[in-house]
Amino acid sequence: MKSATAYSRRGKIFIHSSSKTKDGVWILAEPVISIGDVVDSNAVGASVRECLHGSRIGVDHPKSFSDLFSPMLKLAKVKSYKEFAREAKCVEIVEDDGVISFFPTANHGVDEGFVRLGGAREISQAKEDLQVGKALLDSIAEAK
């Protein structure tokens, strides 16, 4: 299984890979990508694939969690997760057995985080970047 997370904030899309530690915790991992104001479905799809490709299982558990989100904050040019999350929509992305699933979420604030809304949009990993990108963009539109 591979995982990534996408955020939409102020007209930009931010995507990062997620890796699972040896202790079973999913954490932000490289690559971390920002897609500018002009959103191209092909570029979005390619970025989703790149981030899923970067996902790993069994990475070392971090000694500190305080700076894990820093790469995303730098791309978004904000100082804190609270500032970033306040205006963000989030979609969780999972690839398993050749199927990519997109889970739109609802933003419940910094304390509760992003909560899955329900069903997932699923497509075959074999689909072209255009279709993968469109699936993410449609899922972002469903996120709250």
C-alpha positions as CSV (number, residue, x, y, z in Angstrom):
1,M,0.0,0.0,0.0
2,K,1.1,3.5,-0.8
3,S,-0.2,6.8,0.5
4,A,-0.1,10.5,-0.2
5,T,-2.1,13.6,0.9
6,A,-3.3,16.6,-1.2
7,Y,-4.4,20.0,0.0
8,S,-6.0,22.8,-1.9
9,R,-5.3,26.2,-0.4
10,R,-5.6,29.7,-1.9
11,G,-5.9,28.4,-5.5
12,K,-2.8,26.1,-5.2
13,I,-2.5,22.4,-4.7
14,F,0.0,20.9,-2.4
15,I,0.8,17.2,-2.4
16,H,3.1,15.1,-0.2
17,S,4.0,11.5,0.0
18,S,3.3,9.6,3.3
19,S,5.4,6.8,4.7
20,K,4.6,4.4,7.5
21,T,7.1,4.1,10.3
22,K,8.3,0.9,11.9
23,D,6.0,1.8,14.8
24,G,3.0,2.0,12.4
25,V,2.5,5.8,12.2
26,W,2.0,7.5,8.9
27,I,4.2,10.6,8.5
28,L,4.8,13.2,5.8
29,A,7.6,12.2,3.5
30,E,9.3,13.5,0.4
31,P,8.4,14.5,-2.3
32,V,6.4,17.5,-1.3
33,I,5.0,19.3,-4.4
34,S,3.3,22.6,-5.0
35,I,1.2,23.2,-8.2
36,G,0.6,26.8,-9.0
37,D,-2.4,28.9,-9.7
38,V,-2.9,27.4,-13.2
39,V,-4.0,23.8,-12.6
40,D,-3.3,21.3,-15.4
41,S,-4.9,17.9,-14.8
42,N,-1.9,16.2,-16.4
43,A,0.5,17.9,-14.1
44,V,-1.7,17.1,-11.1
45,G,-1.9,13.4,-12.1
46,A,1.9,13.2,-12.6
47,S,2.4,14.8,-9.1
48,V,0.0,12.3,-7.5
49,R,1.9,9.4,-9.1
50,E,5.3,10.9,-8.0
51,C,4.1,11.2,-4.4
52,L,2.6,7.7,-4.3
53,H,5.9,6.4,-5.8
54,G,7.7,8.1,-2.8
55,S,5.6,6.4,-0.2
56,R,7.4,3.8,1.9
57,I,6.6,1.2,4.6
58,G,9.0,0.6,7.5
59,V,10.8,3.9,7.7
60,D,12.5,5.0,11.0
61,H,10.1,6.5,13.6
62,P,11.0,10.1,14.1
63,K,12.5,11.2,17.4
64,S,10.4,14.4,17.2
65,F,7.2,15.3,15.3
66,S,7.6,19.1,15.7
67,D,9.2,19.8,12.2
68,L,7.6,17.0,10.1
69,F,5.2,19.4,8.3
70,S,7.9,22.1,7.7
71,P,8.5,21.2,4.0
72,M,4.8,21.9,3.4
73,L,4.8,25.1,5.4
74,K,7.7,26.4,3.4
75,L,6.0,25.7,0.1
76,A,2.8,27.4,1.3
77,K,4.8,30.3,2.7
78,V,3.1,30.1,6.1
79,K,4.6,29.9,9.6
80,S,2.4,27.3,11.3
81,Y,0.2,24.3,10.6
82,K,-2.7,26.1,12.2
83,E,-2.4,28.9,9.6
84,F,-2.0,26.4,6.8
85,A,-4.9,24.2,7.8
86,R,-7.3,27.1,8.5
87,E,-8.0,27.6,4.7
88,A,-7.2,24.1,3.4
89,K,-9.3,21.4,1.8
90,C,-7.7,17.9,2.1
91,V,-7.9,14.7,0.1
92,E,-6.3,11.5,1.3
93,I,-4.9,9.3,-1.5
94,V,-4.2,5.6,-1.2
95,E,-2.9,3.2,-3.9
96,D,-3.4,-0.5,-3.2
97,D,-3.4,-3.4,-5.7
98,G,-3.4,-1.2,-8.7
99,V,-6.3,1.0,-7.6
100,I,-5.9,4.6,-6.6
101,S,-8.6,5.8,-4.1
102,F,-9.3,9.5,-3.3
103,F,-10.9,10.3,0.0
104,P,-12.3,13.8,0.4
105,T,-12.3,15.1,3.9
106,A,-14.0,17.8,6.0
107,N,-11.9,20.3,7.8
108,H,-12.8,20.1,11.5
109,G,-10.1,22.6,12.6
110,V,-6.7,22.0,14.1
111,D,-7.8,20.1,17.1
112,E,-9.9,17.4,15.2
113,G,-8.1,17.6,11.9
114,F,-9.4,16.5,8.5
115,V,-12.1,13.8,8.7
116,R,-13.1,11.5,5.8
117,L,-16.5,12.3,4.4
118,G,-17.4,8.8,3.4
119,G,-17.0,7.0,0.0
120,A,-13.9,7.2,-2.1
121,R,-13.5,7.9,-5.8
122,E,-11.5,5.0,-7.2
123,I,-9.6,4.6,-10.5
124,S,-7.2,2.1,-12.0
125,Q,-3.6,3.1,-11.5
126,A,-3.2,2.2,-15.2
127,K,-5.2,5.3,-16.1
128,E,-3.4,8.2,-17.7
129,D,-2.1,11.2,-15.7
130,L,-5.1,13.3,-17.0
131,Q,-7.6,10.9,-15.4
132,V,-5.7,10.7,-12.2
133,G,-5.4,14.5,-12.0
134,K,-9.1,14.9,-12.8
135,A,-10.0,12.4,-10.1
136,L,-8.1,14.4,-7.5
137,L,-9.5,17.8,-8.7
138,D,-13.1,16.3,-8.5
139,S,-12.3,15.0,-5.0
140,I,-11.0,18.4,-3.9
141,A,-14.3,19.9,-5.1
142,E,-16.1,17.5,-2.8
143,A,-13.9,18.2,0.3
144,K,-15.2,20.7,2.8
